C-alpha cells in the first residue's frame, strides 16, 4: 500500500489505485497519515473531523468511518478479524505504513540525507537527493483538506520544508558552478517568494558569477524595495554584506577553481584545526574565513590575494578561561561577520569550529575597544574591564541565548537544535532537536522553551532529561519568547499577536498587538512587546490578557528587555535604544548606539546592545543614559543575556551573555 499526500490524496497498490469513500473517510485517512505508525487519539480525530463543535454522536460516527476505511484498505480481511493496516489501539487508532510507502515521509528522509551529504561535502549526491525529494510533489500537501486547521498547519509545515529543500538544491548547484543555468529559475523563485532573503542572495551571487555585476546590484535594490514596502524593514545583515562584497568585487565571491572537482577542500571539517584570514588593508576587519589555505607570499602581483595573511587558530579545547573573582563578564556568542555572506550564500560550511588564540585586549579609557571573537562561539567578556577573556565553541551556526536551569541554552537556527552549554566546563554538552528555525529561547521554572519560527510551534524541553516533552502550536512566525507571571509569552511576528501558554502547555490566550512583533519581555508588572513595523511597544496586562497601552518608540524596534527599573528597546533602523518608564508608559531617554542594534540585555549595572551589522557590543550606563563603551568584537553578535552566577562565576563575580550567531 502506497500513499500520496503531497498533492491530491491518493492510495495505490501493486494492482492499481484504491478508490476511497466520501469526504469524511478521506479526511480520516489524511489525519492518520499526518502521524503514520503512531496512535492518534479519538479526541484528536473527532476535532479534526468536526472542528470545535462535534455532534453528540461523533465518537460513534467515527467508529463507522473507521470500519468503512478499514474495509477499503484491507479488502481481503475476514469479517470480524483484527485490522492489520488500520489498527485499534488505545486511546485511538494507528495506521501502519511501510517504510517508503508515504511520499511525505520519504520526502523528509531524502532531505535529511541531502543535508548530511552537504555537510560531508558530497555536493553531487546532495543535489541528486534533493531533486528526487522535490519530484515527489504534485501540488499542495493535503490540498483538498485546507478548510481544516490541522491540515493547514501540516500543509504549511511541509511547504516550508519544500522551500528550504529547493534553496538547498540551488545551493548545491551554486557550489558546482551552475550559476548561469540558475539565473532564470531564481528570477522566477523571487517573484513567487519575494520575502525569502536566501533566494535573493542566491540570485545576486548567480548573477555576479555570470559576469552581471550591474544586474546583481539592481536585484539587491529590488529586494530592498520589496522588504521595505511589504514589511517596513531593511534587508538582513547577510544580504547587506553580500551587496557590499559585490560593490567591492571581492575575490571571495568567485567560484574557487577547485570547487567542482573537490568542494571539500574549501573548509576543514570535524575537529581539525582551521584558520582565520584577516585583512591587512588597515581596517583590521575580518574579510574571509577558510581552512586548508596556504599563506600567500608577500611579493604577489597587484590584483592577487597578497592583502591576506593567515592566522593559525588554536585547538578549540584550549580556548577556555577560568573565572576571575570580582569581575563582571558578558558572554558573547559570535557570528561570522563579513565572511558570513560567502559561507552561507556560496554554500560552504558556515559552522566553523575555530576560536582564535585566547585574546584579552584590554580596553583603554578612550571609550572603544577591540575584543575579537571567533565565529560560532560564546565569547566571555569581563564587564569590569570590557576585555575578552575566554570563548566556548558552539559547533553550530547559532542565534539567541537563554540562561537558566543550571545551563546556557543556544538556539541553532539552521540545524533546528538547541545546544546546552555547561557553564562550569564551558563546553557544549548536548544539542537537542527542536522545531524548524528556532528563533527564540527562554529558560526557568524547571523548563526550557523554544520558539520555532519555521513551523508555528514552541518546543517544551525538560532540562533534567534534555528532551522535548511537548510541542505547542502557536501563531505564524513565532520569534520572541519570555517567561513571566506564571506563563510563557510568544511573539508571533506574522500574525501580529502574542500567544500565552499556561503551565500545562496549552495556549490559554492569543492577544493582538502591533505590526510584526519581534521581541517580548516580562517584568515590572506587565508583558512588553516590540512591534517592528509600526514603531511601537505594546504593554500587556497579564491579569486581563489585553493590551493596555501602545507606546511609540523609534523605527524598527527589534528587541526588548526589562531591568534597572525600566524597559529598554533596540530600534534597529534608528541606531538607538529607547528607555521606557513603566510608571508613565513614556520614553524618557533615547540613546544613540550606532547602526543596526539588533538585541539588548540588562545587567545590574549596565545595558548591553549588540549590532550584527557593525559587529559591536555597546555598553550603556542606566544611571546616566549614556554610552560608556563600544566593543568591536569583529563578529556579528546576536542575542544578549546576563548569566550572573549561572556561568559558574564565583561570589562577587558577574557575567553577561551577549549573542550567538553565524
NORBEL-V521370 format. One record per backbone hydrogen bond with DSSP energy under -1.0 kcal/mol. NH is the residue of the N-H (numbers start at 1). CO is the residue of the C=O. Records with the same first field share a line. If there is no record, write none. Layout:
BEGIN
NH->CO + CO
END
This chain:
BEGIN
2->12
3->101
4->10
7->5
10->4
12->2
13->16
16->13
18->11
26->22
27->23
28->24
29->25
30->26
31->27
32->28
33->29
34->30
35->32
37->95
38->35
40->93
42->91
45->41
46->42
47->43
48->44
49->45
50->46
51->47
58->55
61->57
62->58
63->59
64->60
65->61
66->62
67->63
68->64
69->65
70->66
71->67
72->68
73->69
74->70
77->74
81->78
87->94
89->92
92->89
93->40
94->87
96->85
101->98
103->3
106->102
107->103
108->104
109->105
110->106
111->107
112->108
113->109
114->110
115->111
116->112
117->113
118->114
119->115
120->116
121->118
122->117
123->121
126->122
127->123
128->124
129->125
130->126
131->127
132->128
133->129
134->130
135->131
136->133
137->134
138->6
142->5
143->140
145->142
148->145
152->148
153->149
154->150
155->151
156->152
157->153
158->154
159->155
160->156
161->157
162->158
163->159
164->160
165->161
166->162
167->163
168->164
169->165
170->166
171->167
172->168
173->169
174->170
175->171
176->172
177->174
178->173
182->178
186->182
187->183
188->184
189->185
190->186
191->187
192->188
193->189
196->193
200->196
201->197
202->198
203->199
204->200
205->201
206->202
207->203
208->204
209->205
211->208
212->207
216->212
217->213
218->214
219->215
220->216
221->217
222->218
223->219
224->220
225->221
226->222
227->223
228->224
229->225
230->226
231->227
233->227
240->236
241->237
242->238
243->239
244->240
245->241
246->242
247->243
248->244
249->246
250->245
253->250
254->251
259->256
262->258
265->262
266->263
272->269
275->290
276->311
277->288
278->309
279->285
280->307
288->277
291->266
300->297
304->301
308->305
309->278
311->276
313->274
318->315
319->316
320->318
327->324
329->654
330->381
331->656
332->379
333->658 + 659
334->377
340->337
341->338
343->339
344->340
345->341
346->342
354->352
369->630
371->632
373->633
376->334
378->392
379->332
380->390
381->330
382->387
383->328
384->328
386->382
389->380
392->378
394->376
398->661
399->411
402->409
404->407
407->404
408->421
409->402
410->419
411->400
412->417
416->412
417->412
418->432
419->410
420->430
421->408
422->427
426->422
429->420
430->420
432->418
434->416
439->451
440->451
442->449
444->447
447->444
448->461
449->442
450->459
451->440
452->457
453->437
454->436
455->452
457->452
458->472
459->450
460->470
461->448
462->467
465->462
466->462
467->462
469->460
470->460
472->458
474->456
479->491
482->489
484->487
487->484
488->501
489->482
490->499
491->480
492->497
493->477
494->476
496->492
497->492
498->511
499->490
500->509
501->488
502->506
505->502
508->500
509->500
511->498
513->496
518->530
519->530
521->528
523->526
526->523
527->540
528->521
529->538
530->519
531->536
532->516
533->515
536->531
537->551
538->529
539->549
540->527
541->546
545->541
548->539
549->539
551->537
553->535
558->570
561->568
563->566
566->563
567->580
568->561
569->578
570->559
571->576
572->556
573->555
575->571
576->571
577->591
578->569
579->589
580->567
581->586
585->581
588->579
589->579
591->577
593->575
594->575
598->610
599->610
601->608
603->606
607->620
608->601
609->618
610->599
611->616
615->611
616->611
617->631
618->609
619->629
620->607
621->626
625->621
628->619
629->619
630->367
631->617
632->369
633->615
636->335
638->333
641->657
644->655
646->643
647->644
648->645
653->650
654->327
656->329
657->641
658->331
659->639
END
